[in-house]
């Protein structure tokens, strides 16, 4: 398909989405070209039934389980629809991702799907895509400071934090208690635009109980810049949690709640608790239902994880790609929330739900997301 045609398709699709809108329900915290050799580029051959349309898919890393799942699901869905797919992982290296995306553009992909490592890092590549008339779908992480972003597909990121906070409120019965509980917070990567949405959703929902004194933060670390975790690293979260435990809980004080934005940071907190804490395990929140964290939920070391079924998100993105290619109105259900500093990006938000020890079998095993053997 010619790039100029796609440019016209994009303009028409965005105009229709913005003027007409599209509501709809939905379900539901690593190498190529010059990298370190740890992550391999994956490319497919043309499936034939989508007129040779090529889709470039850029994922941040293979170091986190969820991005492997996202990439695999995207590739399978796109191939099943007949597209040629260039799937690459960037080892959490911003320059590597930039180079990979530029190569995709030079190889004349027709649509780009990008989960950015750092939301403001792809300006040069996005300028190239805009000049070439290539539509860009930001995948799960909003791409910032560019007018070349066509659409955004993600889960309702603010709602992720709300789900975590409501779980805490219910488990502690904060509406009806006069007790005081100790809370600590571990948030996500400052370079990931989603991290602030997760944090705000949770903290703003809990603020009432902080103001009432039902939740207190012994470390005093509450502001996002104080609780953020670079690149969502488990080791960084663990080190910070160890410092908090040794500084504020060594006298036998209980930590009752540890609000963690995602599973990699939750795992770090759980590792720190296992090594440095003798009290009863606190309520620990997470996100993504990673295998190790789900095992910890079963074992009582993590209370819950927000489940974002990557199959749902992949299916939605494939649908959006097809709508762009076919000059159809692109499904969006939010045209006001996600401003990237230059434009408000038309978005499709899938709904998150929580998993815990009481419902993980239904959500994760019965749905085919995991097998029972994977969680043993």
TORDOZA-482454 format. One record per residue (C-alpha): x, y, z. Coordinates in steps of 0.05 Angstrom, whole numbers, padded with zeros to 5 digits, always signed. Each point is the difference from the previous one (the first is absolute). Last residue first. Layout:
<nodes>
XYZ...
</nodes>
This chain:
<nodes>
+00073-00494+00809-00028+00059-00039+00024-00021-00069-00027-00070+00013-00071+00027+00010+00002+00029-00070+00000+00075-00012-00043+00048-00041-00046-00057-00019-00063+00034+00027-00009-00055+00052+00071+00012+00024+00007+00075+00007-00068+00031+00016-00037-00060+00029+00060-00029+00036+00022+00069+00025-00067+00012+00036+00009-00010+00075+00076+00006+00003-00002+00068-00033-00014+00029-00069-00023+00071-00012-00035+00029-00061+00023+00049-00053-00045+00031-00054+00026+00012-00069+00010+00072-00022+00000+00019-00074+00031+00067-00013-00002+00062-00044+00063+00039+00017-00006+00069+00029+00054+00039-00035+00066+00034+00017+00016-00017+00073-00023-00072-00007-00072+00013+00018-00035-00064+00020-00067+00015+00032-00046+00032-00051-00014-00046-00059-00017-00064+00036-00038-00059-00028+00037-00011-00065-00015-00048-00057+00029+00023-00066-00050+00023-00053+00015-00040-00063+00051+00013-00054+00015-00074-00008+00072+00005+00023-00018+00043+00059-00057-00046+00021+00046-00060-00007+00053+00032+00045-00054+00018+00051-00025-00072+00001+00071-00025+00009+00007+00049+00058-00064-00025+00033+00022-00073-00007+00067+00016+00032-00034+00036+00058-00047-00059+00014+00056-00051-00005+00041+00043+00048-00051-00014+00054+00013+00055+00051-00008-00032+00068+00013+00045+00059+00038-00040+00051-00022-00019+00070+00022-00019+00070+00072-00019-00009+00037-00046+00048-00060-00046+00013+00029-00061-00037-00052+00004-00055+00015+00074-00008+00074-00015-00001-00011-00050-00056-00038+00055-00037+00059+00045+00012+00049-00050-00030-00046-00010-00061-00012+00073-00014-00071+00023+00016+00009+00067-00034-00008+00048+00059+00017-00001+00073-00027+00011+00071+00030-00023+00065-00044-00006+00062+00050-00010+00055+00034-00065+00019-00002-00012+00075+00062+00024+00035+00072-00025-00004+00027+00045-00054+00068+00005-00032+00012-00057-00048-00070-00021-00020-00024+00072+00003+00055+00023-00047-00017-00055-00050-00073+00020+00005+00018+00072-00014+00040-00019-00061-00056-00045-00025-00049+00058+00008+00046+00043-00045-00002-00053-00054-00075-00011+00012-00025+00070-00011-00020+00064+00037+00018-00024+00069-00041+00023+00061+00029-00033+00061-00051-00006+00055+00004-00020+00073+00073+00013+00017+00006-00022+00072+00046+00034+00050+00048-00050+00029+00055+00050+00016+00034-00011-00068-00061+00030-00036+00021+00071-00018+00073+00000-00021+00013-00074-00013-00066-00010-00035+00006+00063-00041+00071-00016-00022-00020-00071-00019-00058+00028-00040+00047+00046-00039+00046-00058-00016-00057-00045-00021-00031+00053-00046+00067+00011-00033+00011-00075-00009-00069-00011-00029+00011+00054-00052-00061+00039-00025+00046+00037-00048+00016+00049+00057-00044-00009+00061-00041+00060+00025-00014+00008+00074+00033+00067+00014-00016+00032-00067-00072-00022+00007-00010+00034+00067-00015-00047+00059+00064-00016+00038-00014+00020+00072+00033-00065+00021-00054-00013+00052-00057+00010-00051-00066+00004+00036-00068-00028-00022-00060+00009+00046+00024+00071+00015-00062+00032-00031+00043+00035-00052+00033-00066-00019-00069-00031-00004-00025+00054-00048+00064-00005-00040-00010-00074-00017-00036+00013-00066+00048+00056-00018+00058-00046+00016-00024-00058-00042-00022+00036-00063+00058+00049+00005+00052-00054+00004-00026-00041-00059-00008+00064-00042+00070+00022+00020+00030-00066-00021-00036+00001-00067+00045+00055-00027+00060-00046+00006+00064+00039+00011-00014+00009+00074+00000-00076+00006-00049-00029+00050-00026+00010+00071+00017-00032+00067-00043+00025+00058+00000-00015+00074-00061-00003+00046-00007-00010+00075-00071-00011+00025-00040+00039+00052-00065-00029+00027-00065+00037+00003-00034-00047-00049-00062+00005-00043+00021+00032-00065+00069-00029+00005-00024-00071-00002+00073-00022-00003-00013-00049-00057-00050+00046-00033+00043+00063+00001+00061-00039-00024-00038-00030-00059-00028+00069-00015+00070+00028-00004+00024-00053-00049-00061+00008-00044+00008+00076+00002+00073-00007-00021-00020-00042-00061-00056+00049-00013+00051+00055-00014+00031-00046-00052-00064-00018-00037+00034-00053-00042+00035+00020-00063-00007+00018-00073+00022+00069-00023-00013+00028-00069+00033+00042-00054+00064+00023+00034+00037+00046-00048-00018+00063+00039+00057-00014+00048+00017+00019+00072-00015-00068+00032-00011-00071-00023-00053-00030+00047+00018-00068+00026-00048-00058-00011+00014-00001-00075+00006+00066-00036-00029-00011-00069+00038+00037-00054-00026+00012-00071+00054+00003-00054-00006+00060-00047+00075+00000-00016+00009+00070+00029-00039-00021+00062+00042-00063+00008+00065+00039-00007-00023+00051+00052-00018-00058+00045+00070-00029-00007+00032+00065+00020-00046+00012+00059+00006-00069+00030+00025+00015+00070-00059+00035+00032-00038-00061+00027+00060-00039+00023+00000-00074-00016-00055+00010-00051-00051-00054-00016-00004+00014-00075-00048-00026-00054+00020+00027-00068-00042-00006-00063+00020-00007-00074+00071-00024+00010+00046+00029-00052+00068-00032+00017+00025+00071+00015-00057+00006+00050+00018-00066+00033+00073+00022+00002-00020+00064+00035-00039-00040+00051+00060-00045+00014+00047+00059+00007-00046+00036+00049-00009-00065+00039+00075-00009+00004+00009+00072+00023-00050-00010+00056+00031-00064+00025-00050-00042+00040+00027-00060-00038-00034+00025-00064-00047-00055-00021-00020-00008-00073-00060-00027-00038-00003+00011-00075-00066-00029-00022-00029-00014-00068-00076+00001+00006-00049-00056-00014-00049+00009+00057+00029-00062+00034+00068+00032-00007-00025+00062+00037-00031-00040+00057+00061-00045+00008+00049+00058-00001-00040+00041+00049-00008-00058+00048+00074-00015-00001+00020+00072+00009-00048+00012+00058+00019-00065+00033+00074+00015-00004-00015+00070+00024-00037-00029+00061+00058-00043+00022+00047+00058+00011+00072-00007-00025-00023-00009-00072+00003+00074-00012-00034+00062-00027-00044-00027-00056-00001+00028-00071-00050-00029-00049+00007+00017-00074-00060-00018-00043+00007-00017-00073-00060-00003-00047+00010-00052-00054-00072+00001-00023-00027-00024+00067-00012-00073-00020+00071-00016-00021+00031-00021+00066+00063+00036-00019+00061-00029+00035+00015+00010+00072+00054+00037+00037+00028-00008+00070+00060+00040+00024+00037-00036+00055+00012+00024+00070+00064-00014+00038+00050+00021-00054+00020+00064+00035-00029+00045-00053+00030+00023-00066-00057-00023-00045-00051-00039+00039-00010-00017+00069-00067-00003+00103-00238+00112+00237-00254-00080-00109-00044-00014-00058-00030+00049-00049-00062+00042-00006-00012+00047-00057-00005+00071-00019+00021+00029-00067+00002+00074-00013-00035+00036-00056+00041+00062-00008+00066-00024+00029-00004-00070-00029-00022+00025-00068+00056+00051-00003+00050-00052+00022-00022-00049-00052-00001+00051-00056+00069+00025+00015+00027-00070+00009-00029-00025-00065+00030+00060-00037+00068-00016+00028-00011-00073-00016-00014+00018-00072+00064+00041-00002+00039-00059+00028-00022-00045-00056-00028-00068+00018
</nodes>
